[in-house]
Amino acid sequence: MSIDYQTIKHELQRQLGEKAVTDDPVRRFAWSTDGSYFRIVPQLVVTANSIQDVEHTLTVARRHQAPITFRAAGTSLSGQAVGEGILLRLGYDGFRDIHISDDRNTVTLGAAVIGADANARLKPFDKKIGPDPATLASCMVGGIVANNASGMCCGTTENSYKTIASAKLMFADGTYLDTGDEASKAAFLKQCPQLIQTLTEMAEQTKANEVLSNRIRHKFAIKNTTGYSLNALVDFSDPFDIINHLIVGSEGTFAFVEEVTYHTVVEARFKASALAVFYNMVDAASAIPPLKTDAVAAAELLDWASIKAVTGKPGMPEWLSDLPEGAAILLIESRANDPDTLNAYTQQAIDAIKHIDTERPIEFSTDPSVYGRYWAMRSGLFPIIGGERPRGSSVIIEDVAFQVEDLAAAAADLSDLFDKHNYPEGVIYGHALDGNFHFIITPHFKRQEDIDQFDRFMQDVAKLVIDKYDGSMKAEHGTGRAVAPFVEMEWGVAAYDLMKKLKAAFDPTGLLNPGVILNEDAEIHVKAIKQAAVVDDWVDRCIECGFCEKTCPTSELNMSPRHRITTLREIHRLEQSGDHQGAETMRAQAQYDVIDTCTACQLCTIACPVDNNMGMLVRELRGPQIDNTAQKVLDFQAKHFGAVNQVLSTGFEVLHGIHKLTGSTVTGKIMDLGRKISSEVPYWDPSFPRGSNLPKPTPADGSDKPTVVYFAACGGRTFGATPEDPDSTTLPDVMTILLERAGYQVIIPNNTRSLCCGQMWESKGDYKNADAKRTEMLTALKEMTDNGRHPVIIDALSCTKRTLADSDIDFTLLDAVDFIHDHIMDKLPPVKKKTSVALHVGCTATHMGAGTKMETIVNRYSDEIVRPDGIYCCGFAGEKGLYKPEINKSALRHLKAKLPSQISEGYYANRMCEMGLTRQSGISYRHLAYLVEECTRT
């Protein structure tokens, strides 16, 4: 039966709204990827922000028998977050509640809560959630539970299965269950008696089958996420306990997880780490059994290939290059709540393995700057290998588990398989304390021969792990499509039949994430493989992991960097395959999502494990799109920037007057008319600022005061006060007042109006004018410094950043934040203090590491700082916020709600960003200089 997705789309849009449901080909393709090596394009993408959205979608899916895949953050590595039919993804607004119990022993988390955010809320109480996957800063609770994701320290004792208290679930038939609520359980018992009876009987029969129940216990004695959590049938008798634990690791094939309550675990206050360097893998592996004590929280193993991969990389220990070939490293960590216990633990660890010769003495460090480098070596493996892989290749991370006593032999066997199947780049590392190995290979999938080779490799891995060592094909990444063909091979016929009965009991029509975990297609693991087209140095490094989505200001609006890169890859793949028309069509359809709305904030670079930079890529892509007419306009602006800047400032002052006389309606109509004439006319908004002015130099008085050169950046000298600001004093005036109050003689470049760092041209891809303007600016500023005697101060972080970037500056140039912190605060002690103010630490502040100084400044002049969580970038993107206000609105959609009612003012250090913050918050956001000036005013 064919499925009418057009009808489904219209039905869902009527219920959820047009924005929540799309069949746009570009956006469908953008959501065809997760962190795995699979690509499956859905027919529809539905964004759900409430359980009602999920219920409506399930109802429509059942009516049309359309398959549906649930997706959280999409960091999954086994292909379980992509699927045909309907892809229902968690939105960026719903399912994000966090509730900590009064005794701090449980925490209730919405499915879209990011793991690290949950831990940040628990940290003041020395608590955390048990699961600690490497993706914790990006992955969501729904995915953590669905995959039974673990990590370096939680092992098999603090994962989701062991720490889940209850869950709120919606099943395929629309039935709802809260396993932590007695009334809900009673209602479910009446609604679904057959499911309860089936689960009860299955648990009884499984316990009665001694061979099967022993097999299940044996399989879960080590890390194991292959197949379903059959241990629920032997560990529990109450059907709701069974449901609670079967959901863990079910990968969206049993039910939608709305909310989870975890038992929290203790977060130790003190930590110490050591690098134990062994002469070979056998010795390193033999050290694991004696280290499995309370004294050791983690033990991470790096094989010789891993060591070679990180040797010589920035931040890595220099002595790595001196190690003998074949060496292996154990990174050991101990944790405790007091220093004495920690010291005892570290000594126990050293004593436990002192019988094994090591290449270097084992010394634990409690210095975060020291052991931070150790863990950087461990975490650096993935980005280093992923970033340096051959262009056009994929990066695949698999994870297997063995009995601890088999680790050394298994590692040797895996290495032999790398050689046998021509994957010389393969490395082995992982959570040795739990018998868990990760291995990385970077295969090409250009030809069928490449895919066949990978298939042969995986078949041999399965024989090794299952037949030789009776281990786990998936230790913590979930089954997905990657090892679905090997589930029966690992578990045996009886256990596999049990899994099929469970799937049929929960999802009789098979609509939920079909083909994941259970799949009769023996070749599903080598189908729908991503084709990594060679595009650009920036694009080619991307591994499509999704780490960038948390901080990207346009993720909710349309796309994150991962989606933009995915789309660009497909455009180039179409071109390289000869489908030039298809490529051109997709390029045109993707212009708004991929190019026009990227803010180029470059926060993706910070989150990216392979240091990708979508912002720089998009700027490079914009360059060739500048036609002759646009280039002439840009050239004119650069050549006559003084006049252009003056006209802009005057224009906003005139606009302020028109609005004052006529009101918003008439002013808006005038602006709309202007936009029909030129796209350079901004959209009208009542929060528009007045015009500004140039700073006034200090009159010469013949004194020997220290002198500073003050450069007022474009934003502050163009845009003055907004209606929300408490007074009309401009930033140039405030900076001059503050500098003079601190005892400085202020000089101003004569041609300030004409000078610019070039940011506005670079953002459009016009590097010629951008670099010329920066050179012009630097030349003019240097002339004012009296051969470098006077420092230069710039009052906008983004301008400072670009001026300093790639420039050989032989004079002192500081941002106003640095100058206030380093040279003004101590000269001007506060006369008064604010009670509470908001602080924004935006993308440029993050790149420049200015956040700490900004907080120090605010702490000097206010009793409390409010920094709304989850606000990483304002989305104003220079002047883009004037022409594409939807980006700013989306990026700051939660800002107003996150500000306490008593907050009436906020601060940052870039006028354009402050305009966007003011617009979306409804309160005045101004430069930090305003706060300092007011609080030091006598």
N, C-alpha and C positions, 0 to 999 in steps of 0.2 A: 504494500500500500504506500503510495507516494504521500508525502507530508506537505501540506500547503502552508509554507512558512510566511507567505504574505498575509494570509488570514490570521495566522498566529500573531504576527507583528501588530496588525491593526487591533486585535483583541487586547493584547497586552498594553499597547499605547493608550487605549481608552481607559484602562484601569490604572496604569502606572505613570502615564504622561509620556509625551513624545521623546523627551530627552533620555528617559530611562531605557528605551528600547531602540536598537539600531540594527539595520542590515546594510549600512554603508560599507561598500567593499573594502575601503581602506581601513576603516576601524575594525571590521571583522578580521582582516588580516593582521592588524596590529595586536589583536588579542589571541592570535593563533599560537602563541609561544609561552612557555614557562622556562624554568631553569634547566630543563632537560634537553636532549638532542632531538626531540620530536617537534613537528609542526602540524597542527590540525586546525583548519579554518572552520569556525562555527558558522551556522546559517544566521543566527541572531545572537547579539550580545545584550543581556539584560543586566542593568545595574540595580541592585537591591539595597535599600537602606532601612528596611523594616521587615519584621516577620510577616506583615501583611503582604508586602511585595513578593516574598517567597511563596506564600500561600496562593496568591493569584497566579503566579507563574507555574506552580505545580498543577493547579487546576486546569489551566489551559494546556499544559504539556500532556496531562492525562487524557484530556478530551481529544487531542490530535495524535496521541501516542508518539510524541516527539521526545527523543532522548534529551537529558539535561545533565550538565556537568556543573558542580559547584566549585567556585574558585575563590580562594582567599587572596594572599599576596602574590601567588604564582611563583614563589621561589622554589617550588618542588623540582626535584632532580630526576624523577622517574617517569614523567609524562602523565601524571594523574590530574593536572590542573588545566588540561586542554581536552577538547572533545568536539565531536560533530553535533549538529542540532542546536540546542539552546545552551549557551554558556552564561550561567548566572554568577556574576561576580559581586563580591561585597563592595559596596560603595565606600566613599571616603567620609561619609557623615554618620551613618548608622552603625549599630552593633559595637559601640565604642565605650560603653559604660564600664566603670571600674568601681567596685564596692569592696572595701576591706572590712572584715568583721571586727567587732569591738575588741576581741581578744587577739586579733591579728593572726589567728591560726588558719583562717580561710580567706580566700579572695575570689570574688565573682567577676568574671571578665566576659565582655561581649566578644563575639567571634572575630570582629575586625580590630580588636586591640592588639597592637604590636607588642611582642614579648618584652622587649627592652623597656617599653613604656610602663608595662605592668611592674617590672622590677624597680623602675625609678620611683614609682609610688610606694612600693614596699620598703625601699632602702632605709628610710628614716627609722624603721622598726626592726632593722637587722633581719629582714625576711626577704624571700624571693620565691618565684615559682620554681618547681623542680626541674623541668626541662630546660636545657641550656644549649640548643643547637647553634651552630656557627652563624646561622642567619638570624639570630635573635633580634638584631637591630632592625630587621626588615620584615620578618615573617609574622603572620597573625595567629592568634590563638586558635582560630578555627582550623588552620592548617597544621598547627602543632599537634592538636588533638587527633585530627584526621590521619596524620602520618605517624603518630606516636613518636614524634621527633625527640631525639635525646641530645647528646653532645659530649663534651669532654669530661664532665664531672658527675652528671646525674646517673650514668650507668643504667642498670636495670632496677635500681631501688628508688629513684626519684623521678622517673619518667611520668608521662601522663597516665599511663595505666595504673601506676602505684600511687599517684597523688590526686587523682580525680575524686571529687566528693559527689558531684551531681552534674547534670546537664539538662538544658532545655532543648528539646528536639522537635523537628517536624518531619514526619515520615512521608513516603511517596504518595500515600492516599490522602494526605492533608491532616492526618491526626496529629495532635500536639501532646507532648509529654514533658513534664518537669520531674525528673527523677528525685529531686530534693523536696518535693511537695506532696504531702499525703493525699490531699484532695485531688490533685492532678493524677496521681497514681490510681486512685479509686475510680476516677472517671475513665481512665485508659483501660482499666481492667474490664469495664463494661463495654467499651467501644471495640476493643481488640482482644477478646478472650482467646481466639485461636492462636494469635502470636504468643501470648503468655503461656498457653498450654504447650505449644510447640517448643518453646525455649526451655520450659521446665522439663519436658520429657527428654529433650536432647541432652540437657545437663545430667539428668539421672542416668541415661544410657551411656554417656561418655564416662562418667565416674565408675559405672559398673564394668566398663570395658578396661580391664587393668592394663592391657598392652597399649591401647590407645591413650589412656590417661597418663601413663608413664612416658609415652612418646612426647606428649604435649609438654609435660613438666621438663623433660630433658631439653626440648627445643627452646624453651624460654629461660633456661638457666643461663644462657648467654644472650646478647642482644639479638633480637629477631623481629623484623617487620615484614617478613615474607608471608603473604596470605593474611588471614584474619586472626584476631586475638582469641584463639581457641582456648587459651588458658582461662578465660572467663567462665567456661563451662565446667572446669574442674576446681576453680578457686571459689566459686560462689554457688549458692543454691537459690537465693531470692531472685526471682525473674527480673526485678528492676535493677538489682546489682549487676546481673548478667548483661542487661541492655546497656547499662552505664559503661561497662568495660568492653563490650563488643564494639561499641561506637569508636573507641580508641583504636586507631590504625585502620579504620574501615574506608578511608579515602573517599568519603562522600558517596559510597555505594549503598549505604543503609538508610541514611537520614541526613537532613540539614541540621547542623549544630548552630543554634542561635546564641547560646551562652554556656559557659562552663564555670563551675566552682571548684577551685583547687584547694587542697590542703597546702599551706605554705611550708617552706623549709627554711632553716636558719642560714643566713648569710654571714659567714665568718668575718670578723673584723680585721683579723691579721692574716697575712699570707707570706709565704716564702717559697722561692723556686730555685732549682738547681739544674745544671746540665750535666748529666752523667754520660761521659763519652767512652764507649766500649770499642774494642778492637774489631768486633764483628757482630753480625746480627744474632748469632747463636748466643753469645754472651749477653747481649741486650735483652733478648727474649727470656733467657733464663733468670733475669733479674725481676721479671714481673711477678711470679708467684710469691716470693717473699715480701714484695711491696704491697700486696693486697691486704692491707691492714687499715685501721682507723687513722693511722698517722699520715697516710697518703691520699690526697683528694683526687689527683690526676697524674697520669704518666703517659706522655705522648711520645710515640716512637717515630724516628726519622731514619730511613735507610740511607745507604751510600748515595743513591741517585738523588734523593731529596737533599742531602747535604751539598752535593755538587750544584744542584739547581739554585741554591740560595747563596753559595759562596761568592763573595765579592760584591754582593748587592748592597745598596745603601742601608745602613743601620745594622747590618749583620756583623757578628764578631769577626775580627780580622784573623784570629787563629784558626778559623775553619780551613783556610788554605793550607795549613800545616798538618792536617790530619792524615793519617795513613790510609791508603786505598782500602775500601771495604769496611771502614768504621761505621758505627751506628750511634745514634744519640737517643737517650731517654730524657725528656723534659719532665721533671718531677715537681709537683707542687704539694705543699702541706698548708692547711688552714686551721685556724683556731680562734677562739674568742678572747684569748689573753696571751700575752707574750711568753709566759712560762710554759704553757701548754704547747705553744708553737715551737719553742726551742726543744722541748722534749720530743715532739713529733719529728722534727728534722733530724735529730740525732738517731731516733729509731730507724728512720729511713736509711741513713748512712750505714748504720750497723747491720741492717737487714741484708745489704748487698756488699759488705766489705770483703766477703770471700771471693768476689769476682774482680779480676784485674780491670782497671780503667785507664784510659790513655791520659787523663787529667784528674787531679784530685776533685772530689765531689764537695762543692761548697755552696751552701744555700745562702741566698740573699733576700733580705727583707726590704731592700730599696726598690721602689716601683720603677725607677728609671733604669735599674739594672735588669730586674726580671721582666720588665716590659720589653726589653730587647730580645730576651729569650723567647717570649711568646710571639713577638713580631716575626721571629725566624719560623716558628711553627705556622702562624697564620699567613706568612708571606709566600708559602709554597703555591697555593692556588692562584693568587694574582700573578706571580712571576711566571708560572708555567702557562697560564691562560693568556697572559699578555704577550708572551714571547713565542707563542705557537706559530707555525707557518701560516702565511696568509691564505685564507680560504679553507682552513682546517677547522674542525670542531674541537671542543674540549669536553671530555666525558669524565665524570667522577663517579666511580662505583664504590660501594662499601659492603664488605663481607665480614663475617665474624667466625672465629674459631675458638675451640677450647684453648685456654691460655698455654697449656703445655704443648700445643701444636704450632704456636706462632712462628717460631724460627724456621721450622721445616716448610710451613705454608708460605712464608715470605720468599724463601728460596724457590719454591715451585712457581709462585706468581712471577718472579723475575724470569724464570725460564720461559714462561708463556709469553712475556714481552718479547723475548728474543725470537721465539718460534714464529710469532705472528707479525714480526717486523714493526714493533712499537718500541724502539730504543729509548724514546723519551719517557717511558713509563716510570713513575715513582710510586713508592709505597710509604705511607705514613698513617698515623691514626691513634685511636684511643686504646693503647695496648693494655691498660689495666682491665679493660672489658673484652679483650680479645678481638677488638674491632679494627680492621684495616680499611683505609681508604686507598684507592689507587687511581691515578690520573693517566689518561692517554689522550693524544691529540690527533685522531685519525682524519683523513680526508674522506669525503663521501661524494666525490665527483663522478665516479663510475660504478657500475654494478659490481665490478671486481672489488672495489673498496668496501662496499656493503657486505659482500660475501666473506671477505677477510675478517671483518668485524664479527660477523655471525659465527665463523669458525672459532674465533677467539672466545666469544661468550659461551659457546658450547663447551669449550675446554675448561673455562673458568667454572662452569656449572659442574662438570665432572670432578674437577679438583675439589671444590668446596663441598659438594654434596656426597659424591661417591667415596672420595678418599678421606675426607675429614669430618663428614656429617656436620658441617657448619651451616651458617645462614647466608643465603645469597643477598639478602638485604638486611643490614643490621639496624639502620636508623633512617634511611631515606625513603622508606615506603616502597611497596611493590610496584605500583604503576603499571605501565606497559613494558617497562624495561626488563622485568623478570617474570611477568605474568606466565610466559610459557614454561617456566621452571618451577612453578609452585607445586604442582603434583609430584614432580620429580623429587623435590626436597621433602615433601611431607608424606608421600605415600597415598595410596588409593583411598584408604578409610578416612583419613583426615581431610583429603580433598573433597570427598563426597560430603563430609560434614560441612565444609565451607559452602558448597553449592546449595545445600539445604538451608543454610543460614541466609544466603542471598535470596533464595526463593521466598523465605518466610518474611523478610523485611521488604522486599521489592519484587512482588510476584510478576509484574509486567516487564521488569528489567529496564526501566527508564533511567535509573540513576547511574550516571557515569559508566555506561556499558563498556565492557572490554577491559576495564581496569581491575586488577587483582586476579579475576578469573577470566580466562580467555582461551578458547579452544584453538585459536590460530597459533600454530607453533612458530610462525614467523612474524608475529606482531611486534616483536622487539626490534625488527629491522625494516619496518614499514613506516611511512610518513616521517622520514628523517629530514631534518632541516638541511637545506642547501645553503652553505655559507658563501654567497657570492663575494668576490673581491671588489671592494668599493673604494675605500679610503683608509689611511692609517688609523684614523680615529674609529671608524666603523668596524674595521676588521678585528680590532682587539676585543670588541664587545662579546660577552658570553651570554647575554640575554638573561642574566640572573634576576634582575628586578630590584637590586639594592637601591637604585636611583629613585624609585617611585615615592619613597617616604618624604623626601625633601623637595621634590620637583614642584614648583608652584602651579604647573598646568596639569598635574595628574588628574585632578577632578574635572577640569574643564574639558580636556580631550585626550592628551597623550603625555606619557613620560618619555625620557630619553630612550628607554628600551623599545618602546613602541615606534618611536621615530626611526631608530636604527633598523628595526625589523622591516619597516616599510621601505626604507632606502635600499636594504638588501634585496627585497623583492623587485624593486624597480630595476636594479642593475642585473638581477638574475634574468628578468625578462629581456633586457637589452642583449645580454650575452648569449641568450638562447635564440636570438634573431627576431623576437617578438617586439619590434620597435614601436608599433602602434599601441600594444598593450602597455609598454613601459611609459609611453608619452601620456596615455590616458590616466594611468595611475599617478604619474608625477603631477599632472594638473589637479587631480582629485585630492592629492595629499598636500597641496601647497599651503593651505590654511593651517592644517594640523601639524605638519612637519616643520615648515619654515616660518610662516608668519607669526605663529603664537609662541614660539620658543622665546623665553626671556633672556636666554644666554647668560643666566646667572652663574652657571658653572658649579652649582652645588652638587651636581651629579658626580663631579670629579672627586669630591671628598668622600662620597658614599661608595664610589665604584671600586671594586677590588682589583681592576686592571687599569686604574687611572685614566679612564676614558673621559673625554671632554666634549660633550654635545654642544655646549655653548660656542666653542671655537669652531666646531664643524659647521654649525648652522651659519655662522658669520661668513665662513669661507664659501658656503653654498649660495649665500645671498649675493655675493660679489658678481658672479656671472649673470645674475638676473637683472642687474642695473642696465637699463637700456640707455640710448644716447640722450634722450630727453631728461631722464632722471639724473644721469651723470652730469649734465650741464647745470641742473639745479644744485646738485651737491657741490660742484666746482664753484658756482656763484656764491653759495653759502660760505664756503671756506675762504674765498677771496675777499668777501665783504662781510665777514662775520660780525664785525663791530656794529655795522648798521643793522644787520639781521637781528642781532641780540637786542639792540635798542628798540627796534620795532616790536619784537615780541614782548618785551617788558612794558612798553607803552601800550601795546594792544591789550594786555591783560588789565592794565589800569583803566583803560577806556571801557573794557568789558565790565569791569566792576561798577563803573559809573552807570552804564546802560542798565545793568541788572538792578541797581539801586533805584533807578527811575521807573523801570518798566516791569520788573518782576521776572520770575523764572520762565513763565510761559512765552512771553515775547522774546526774551533773550534766547531761549531754546530754539525758537523758530528762526531767528536770525542766524544762529549757528548751523542749523540744519540747511538753510539756504546756502551758507558759505561752503558747507561740505559738498554740495552739488557742484560747486565751482572748482573746489580743490580738496583732495583727500588730506591735505596738510592742516585743514581746519579741524580742531578737536571737537569731540562730542561735548555738549554742554553739561555741566554739573554745578549745582549750587555751591559746592565747596571749593570752586575755583578761587585761587589766590588773587590778590592785587599784584600790580607790578612792583618791582623792587628798585634798588639803586646801587651805584658803586660805593665802595667804602671811601671815607674821607681820611687822608693822611694826617698824621699828627703835625701840627705847626712846629717848625723848628724853633727851639728855645735856647740853643747853644749849650745844652747840658750834655753830660756824658752818659745819658741813659743807654742801656743796651737797645739795639735796633733790630727789628724784625721786618721782613718783607711779607706782607699779607696779600695772598692771591685769593680773591673771591671767585669761586667756581661758578659756572654758568647757572646752575640751579638757584643758588642763593641770590645772585645779582639780577636774575630774571623774575623770579617768583617771590612775592612778599607774603604778607599775612593772609590767612584764610579767614572766613567768617567765624570759625571756631576758636581762633587764636585770641588770647586775652588782650592783646594790644597790637598796634600796627608797626611796631619797631621791626626793621628788617634785619636779616642775619648779618650783612656787612656792617651795619651800625653796631649791633651787639658785639660782634667780634672786636671791632675797634675799641669800643668802650672797655671791654674786658682786658684787652692787651694793655691799654693805657693805664687802667687801674692797677695792673700788676707791675707797672713801672717801665713799660717798653715804649720806645719811639717807633711808630708804625709808618712804614713807607709803602706806597702802592705803585705797582707798575703803571706807567702813563697810559699805555694802550690796553688796559685790562679788558675792555669790551671786545677787543679783537682776538684775545687769546683764548685757547681752549686746548684741553688735553687730547682731543680727537675722538673721545668716546662715542659721540653721536654719529660719526662717520664709520667708525669700526663696527658699530652695532648693525649697520646696513651693509657691511662687507666692503666698504670703500677704504681699503687700507692705505691707498696712495695719499688721499687727503688726510686721513687720520694720523698717519705718521708725520706728514708735513706739518700739521698743526701742532703736534707734540714737540717737534723740533723747534718750531717757531716760539712756542711757549717757553721751553727750556732756555733758549738763547736769551729771551727777554728777561726771564727771572734771574739768570746768572749775572746779567749786567747790573742788576739792582743789589747784588749781595756784597759789593765792594771786595771783589776777589775772594769770595767765600766767607767773609767775616760775619755776615748777617744770615741767619737761618731764614728759610722760606716756609711759610705756613699755608696750607690749603685747607679750605673748610668743607670739603666733601670727600668722603672715603673713596668713592668710586673714581673720582678725579685723581686723588693721590695715588691710588693703586695703578692706574694706567700710566700716569706720569713717571712712576718709578719703574714700571715693568720694562725689562730689556733696555734700560737706559744707563749709560755710563755717566752718572751725575757726579761731578767733583765739587759739589757744595751740599750743605745740609738742607734737606727737604723733609718736612714733617707734616703729618696730618694734624688737624686741630685737636683731635682726641689725644694724640700723643703729647702735644705741646701743653694742653690743659693739665693732663695727668703729671707730666714730668716737670713742668716749669711754672705753672700757675697755682695749682692747688695749695702748695705750701706757702706761697706768698700771700694768698688771700684766704684766710680761715673763714669758715661760714659765720655769718651774722645771724642767720635763721636757717631752719631746716623744714623741709616738707614732711608731711606725715607719710604719704604714700604716692609713688608715681610709677608709671609704666615705662618699661625700657624695651626697645626693639633691637635685637642684635641680628642684623640682616645678612644677606649673602656676602657682600663685600667685607663687612666686619668679620665674618667667619673666615674668609680667605686671608685676611690680613692679621688674624689673631688678635683683633682689637677688643673682643668681648670682655676679657678680664679687666682691662683698663676702664672700659665703659662702666662696668659694674662698680669698680672702685670709686669712680667719680660720683656716680649716683649715690653710693653708700655714704659718701662724705656729706651730701646735702639732703638726704632723705632717710627717714627711719625705715622705710620698707621699699623694696623693689618688687614690682609685679612683672614677670616675664611670661606671657601666655604661652603655654606649651603647644608644640606643633606648628608654630609660626616661624618658618625659616627664611622666607623671602616674601616681600610685599607684592611682587608681581607687577610693579609699575614699570620697571625696566626702562629707566630714563624717560624719554618722551613717549614711549609706546603706550603708557597708561593713559595718555590723552587721546590716542587714536584707537586703541583696543582696550577699552575699560573693562571688558569682560574678564581679562586675565587678572587684573587687580582685584576685581570683585570675587572671583573664584579663589584666589590665593588667600585672601583675608576674610573669607566668608564666616569664619568662626571667631574672628577677633573681638567683635563687640560683645558677644556672649561670654567670652572668657575674661573680660575686664570687670573687676568688681565695681559696684555702683558708686563707691566713694572715689574712684579714680577719675580725675578730670583733666589730667595732662600726661603726655607721654613724650619720650625723647629718643632721638637717634642722631645720625650725623651725616645725612644726605637729604637735601631739600626735596628732590623728586620723590624719594621714598616716603618722606614725611607727609607729602601731599596725599599719597595713596593711603597711608596709614590713617590720616585724618579723615579722609573720605569714607573709609569703611568702618571706622570706630566711632565716629561722631564726637570725638574729643580732639583737643589740640595736640598734635605731635610736632615738636620743633627740635632744633639742634641742641645738643647738650650744653652749648655755650649759653643758651638762655637760662638754663637751670643754675649754672655757676654764677652768671652775672646777677641774677635776681637774689640768690642766697648770699652773695658777698657785698651786696649793695648796702651802704650805710645811710 
